[in-house]
Amino acid sequence: MATQVLDKQDLFGNLRAEFHTVTFSSSYSTGGEAVEPSFKFIQLVIAEQIIGGYAFQYDYTNKKLKAFYFDYNNAADGVAIEVPATTNLSTIAPKVLFIGV
């Protein structure tokens, strides 16, 4: 997994924003890919909604970006299912906005 910082901005006061592009590896790790900004306290994370059929959610506790897919054929799975370990997501590169201090 690679993270490229696209831009850093001071918003107001000590609030800052960072835009990252997250390129997943060819072997997804259960629990997500580690991604964090250069600042210490994260207030808000906004990830691109859906790319290549995958949705993304930031895990604030573990500082990881998780990937999910949808399987409407099996009602027992729920709305979204985390991508299984070792899935190749190397062509997926969502943009993520971090806001914090």
PARORO-853323 format. One record per residue (C-alpha): y, z, x; residue in three letters; residue number from 1. Coordinates in Angstrom, 2 decimals, padded with zeros to 5 digits. Layout:
site py->Y; pz->Z; px->X; res->ALA; n->NUM $
...
END
This chain:
site py->000.00; pz->000.00; px->000.00; res->MET; n->1 $
site py->003.46; pz->-000.81; px->001.23; res->ALA; n->2 $
site py->006.82; pz->000.34; px->-000.02; res->THR; n->3 $
site py->009.97; pz->-001.60; px->000.73; res->GLN; n->4 $
site py->013.32; pz->000.06; px->000.04; res->VAL; n->5 $
site py->015.53; pz->-002.62; px->-001.50; res->LEU; n->6 $
site py->018.75; pz->-000.66; px->-001.89; res->ASP; n->7 $
site py->020.24; pz->002.83; px->-001.66; res->LYS; n->8 $
site py->023.36; pz->003.86; px->-003.57; res->GLN; n->9 $
site py->025.41; pz->007.01; px->-004.07; res->ASP; n->10 $
site py->026.07; pz->007.23; px->-007.82; res->LEU; n->11 $
site py->028.41; pz->010.22; px->-008.25; res->PHE; n->12 $
site py->028.53; pz->013.66; px->-006.69; res->GLY; n->13 $
site py->025.35; pz->014.01; px->-004.69; res->ASN; n->14 $
site py->023.28; pz->011.95; px->-007.15; res->LEU; n->15 $
site py->021.62; pz->009.01; px->-005.41; res->ARG; n->16 $
site py->019.56; pz->006.00; px->-006.41; res->ALA; n->17 $
site py->016.93; pz->004.06; px->-004.48; res->GLU; n->18 $
site py->015.25; pz->000.82; px->-005.52; res->PHE; n->19 $
site py->011.74; pz->000.27; px->-004.10; res->HIS; n->20 $
site py->009.23; pz->-002.54; px->-004.33; res->THR; n->21 $
site py->005.71; pz->-001.10; px->-004.29; res->VAL; n->22 $
site py->002.96; pz->-003.47; px->-003.16; res->THR; n->23 $
site py->-000.43; pz->-002.06; px->-004.05; res->PHE; n->24 $
site py->-003.40; pz->-002.34; px->-001.69; res->SER; n->25 $
site py->-006.57; pz->-004.34; px->-002.22; res->SER; n->26 $
site py->-008.37; pz->-001.08; px->-003.06; res->SER; n->27 $
site py->-006.57; pz->001.08; px->-005.64; res->TYR; n->28 $
site py->-007.00; pz->004.84; px->-005.15; res->SER; n->29 $
site py->-007.79; pz->006.99; px->-008.19; res->THR; n->30 $
site py->-004.71; pz->009.03; px->-009.02; res->GLY; n->31 $
site py->-002.29; pz->006.34; px->-007.85; res->GLY; n->32 $
site py->-000.49; pz->005.18; px->-004.73; res->GLU; n->33 $
site py->001.81; pz->007.59; px->-002.88; res->ALA; n->34 $
site py->005.47; pz->006.61; px->-003.23; res->VAL; n->35 $
site py->008.55; pz->008.76; px->-002.75; res->GLU; n->36 $
site py->012.22; pz->008.24; px->-002.03; res->PRO; n->37 $
site py->014.09; pz->009.55; px->001.01; res->SER; n->38 $
site py->015.80; pz->012.29; px->-001.01; res->PHE; n->39 $
site py->014.12; pz->015.58; px->-001.82; res->LYS; n->40 $
site py->014.65; pz->016.24; px->-005.54; res->PHE; n->41 $
site py->013.62; pz->013.49; px->-007.95; res->ILE; n->42 $
site py->015.40; pz->013.60; px->-011.31; res->GLN; n->43 $
site py->014.18; pz->010.34; px->-012.87; res->LEU; n->44 $
site py->011.84; pz->007.47; px->-012.02; res->VAL; n->45 $
site py->011.88; pz->004.15; px->-013.84; res->ILE; n->46 $
site py->009.11; pz->001.65; px->-013.06; res->ALA; n->47 $
site py->008.83; pz->-001.92; px->-014.28; res->GLU; n->48 $
site py->007.03; pz->-001.93; px->-017.59; res->GLN; n->49 $
site py->004.18; pz->-004.43; px->-017.30; res->ILE; n->50 $
site py->003.18; pz->-006.83; px->-014.52; res->ILE; n->51 $
site py->-000.01; pz->-008.88; px->-014.55; res->GLY; n->52 $
site py->-001.33; pz->-006.93; px->-017.55; res->GLY; n->53 $
site py->-000.86; pz->-003.55; px->-015.85; res->TYR; n->54 $
site py->001.52; pz->-000.76; px->-016.87; res->ALA; n->55 $
site py->002.90; pz->001.84; px->-014.46; res->PHE; n->56 $
site py->003.72; pz->005.54; px->-014.66; res->GLN; n->57 $
site py->005.10; pz->007.85; px->-011.98; res->TYR; n->58 $
site py->003.29; pz->011.16; px->-011.41; res->ASP; n->59 $
site py->006.15; pz->013.53; px->-010.50; res->TYR; n->60 $
site py->003.82; pz->016.35; px->-009.41; res->THR; n->61 $
site py->001.78; pz->014.30; px->-006.93; res->ASN; n->62 $
site py->004.51; pz->011.73; px->-006.12; res->LYS; n->63 $
site py->002.28; pz->008.78; px->-006.92; res->LYS; n->64 $
site py->002.64; pz->005.58; px->-008.91; res->LEU; n->65 $
site py->-000.30; pz->005.10; px->-011.27; res->LYS; n->66 $
site py->-001.48; pz->001.79; px->-012.69; res->ALA; n->67 $
site py->-002.98; pz->001.45; px->-016.18; res->PHE; n->68 $
site py->-004.61; pz->-001.30; px->-018.20; res->TYR; n->69 $
site py->-005.34; pz->-001.64; px->-021.91; res->PHE; n->70 $
site py->-008.82; pz->-002.00; px->-023.43; res->ASP; n->71 $
site py->-008.62; pz->-002.43; px->-027.16; res->TYR; n->72 $
site py->-012.35; pz->-003.16; px->-027.45; res->ASN; n->73 $
site py->-013.29; pz->000.49; px->-026.98; res->ASN; n->74 $
site py->-011.46; pz->002.95; px->-029.24; res->ALA; n->75 $
site py->-012.87; pz->005.89; px->-027.26; res->ALA; n->76 $
site py->-010.81; pz->004.87; px->-024.21; res->ASP; n->77 $
site py->-007.47; pz->005.68; px->-025.79; res->GLY; n->78 $
site py->-004.27; pz->003.69; px->-025.50; res->VAL; n->79 $
site py->-004.17; pz->003.10; px->-021.73; res->ALA; n->80 $
site py->-006.78; pz->003.65; px->-019.04; res->ILE; n->81 $
site py->-006.07; pz->004.27; px->-015.36; res->GLU; n->82 $
site py->-007.22; pz->001.38; px->-013.19; res->VAL; n->83 $
site py->-010.63; pz->002.17; px->-011.63; res->PRO; n->84 $
site py->-010.84; pz->003.01; px->-007.93; res->ALA; n->85 $
site py->-011.22; pz->000.04; px->-005.55; res->THR; n->86 $
site py->-009.55; pz->-002.42; px->-007.97; res->THR; n->87 $
site py->-007.67; pz->-005.12; px->-006.05; res->ASN; n->88 $
site py->-003.99; pz->-004.90; px->-007.04; res->LEU; n->89 $
site py->-002.63; pz->-006.52; px->-003.88; res->SER; n->90 $
site py->-000.80; pz->-009.22; px->-005.87; res->THR; n->91 $
site py->000.99; pz->-006.60; px->-008.00; res->ILE; n->92 $
site py->004.39; pz->-005.38; px->-006.75; res->ALA; n->93 $
site py->006.42; pz->-003.44; px->-009.33; res->PRO; n->94 $
site py->010.01; pz->-002.42; px->-008.68; res->LYS; n->95 $
site py->010.74; pz->001.28; px->-009.03; res->VAL; n->96 $
site py->014.11; pz->003.02; px->-009.41; res->LEU; n->97 $
site py->014.37; pz->006.62; px->-008.14; res->PHE; n->98 $
site py->017.32; pz->008.82; px->-009.11; res->ILE; n->99 $
site py->017.81; pz->012.25; px->-007.57; res->GLY; n->100 $
site py->019.58; pz->014.38; px->-004.99; res->VAL; n->101 $
END
